Amino acid sequence: MDKDNLFDDIDTSQSITQKYLGLSLTKFIVLFFLIVLLGIYLGIILYGTNSFEVLLGLDDYESYLQDGVVKLKNDNAGLQREYFELKEISAQ
């Protein structure tokens, strides 16, 4: 065999994606759309209404409400004490 004829049978009709990425065009398109959808999903998770920032905000709000409950319980105990003292004085 001649060296020139050796390379004549090689198929050189590759697409651009096969040539540079090693993927067929359909695989490249499917992979591209999967990556885009994954990016959109992660964007919604990180910056949407169910995001981590909202969770942290809700944790802060929960702490604020718990502090308010403790304050109101203490106020209620003082007011009940005053009420029963007044009730005892009026009963005498």
C-alpha positions as CSV (number, residue, x, y, z in Angstrom):
1,M,0.0,0.0,0.0
2,D,1.1,3.5,-0.8
3,K,1.3,6.0,2.0
4,D,-0.9,8.4,0.1
5,N,-3.7,5.9,-0.3
6,L,-3.6,5.1,3.4
7,F,-5.3,8.3,4.4
8,D,-7.9,8.4,1.5
9,D,-10.3,6.1,3.3
10,I,-10.5,8.3,6.5
11,D,-13.8,10.2,6.9
12,T,-13.0,13.8,7.4
13,S,-16.7,15.0,7.4
14,Q,-16.9,15.8,11.1
15,S,-19.2,18.5,12.5
16,I,-17.7,21.4,14.4
17,T,-18.8,19.9,17.7
18,Q,-17.3,16.6,16.9
19,K,-14.1,18.3,15.7
20,Y,-13.6,20.6,18.7
21,L,-15.6,19.0,21.6
22,G,-15.7,15.3,20.7
23,L,-19.6,15.3,20.8
24,S,-22.1,14.8,18.1
25,L,-24.4,17.8,17.5
26,T,-27.5,16.2,19.1
27,K,-25.5,15.3,22.3
28,F,-24.1,18.8,22.4
29,I,-27.6,20.4,22.1
30,V,-29.0,18.1,24.8
31,L,-26.1,18.8,27.1
32,F,-26.4,22.5,26.5
33,F,-30.1,22.5,27.4
34,L,-29.5,20.4,30.5
35,I,-26.9,22.9,31.7
36,V,-29.2,25.9,31.0
37,L,-32.1,24.2,32.9
38,L,-29.8,23.4,35.8
39,G,-28.6,27.0,35.9
40,I,-32.2,28.3,35.9
41,Y,-33.1,25.8,38.7
42,L,-30.1,26.9,40.8
43,G,-31.0,30.6,40.2
44,I,-34.5,30.0,41.4
45,I,-33.2,28.1,44.5
46,L,-30.6,30.8,45.4
47,Y,-32.5,34.0,44.5
48,G,-36.2,33.0,44.4
49,T,-38.9,33.1,47.0
50,N,-37.6,29.9,48.6
51,S,-34.1,31.2,48.9
52,F,-31.5,30.8,51.6
53,E,-31.8,34.6,52.4
54,V,-35.6,34.1,53.1
55,L,-34.7,31.3,55.5
56,L,-32.2,33.4,57.4
57,G,-34.8,36.3,57.5
58,L,-37.4,33.9,58.9
59,D,-34.9,32.7,61.6
60,D,-34.3,36.3,62.6
61,Y,-38.0,37.0,62.7
62,E,-38.6,33.9,64.8
63,S,-36.0,35.1,67.4
64,Y,-37.7,38.5,67.5
65,L,-41.1,36.9,68.1
66,Q,-39.7,34.7,70.8
67,D,-38.2,37.7,72.6
68,G,-41.5,39.4,72.3
69,V,-43.3,36.4,73.9
70,V,-40.9,36.4,76.8
71,K,-41.4,40.2,77.4
72,L,-45.2,39.8,77.2
73,K,-45.1,36.9,79.7
74,N,-43.1,39.0,82.1
75,D,-45.5,41.9,81.7
76,N,-48.5,39.6,82.1
77,A,-47.0,38.2,85.4
78,G,-46.6,41.7,86.8
79,L,-50.1,42.7,85.8
80,Q,-51.6,39.6,87.3
81,R,-49.7,40.3,90.5
82,E,-51.1,43.8,90.6
83,Y,-54.6,42.6,89.8
84,F,-54.6,40.1,92.6
85,E,-53.2,42.6,95.0
86,L,-56.0,45.1,94.1
87,K,-58.6,42.3,94.3
88,E,-57.4,41.4,97.8
89,I,-57.5,45.0,98.9
90,S,-61.1,45.4,97.6
91,A,-62.2,42.2,99.3
92,Q,-61.2,43.5,102.8
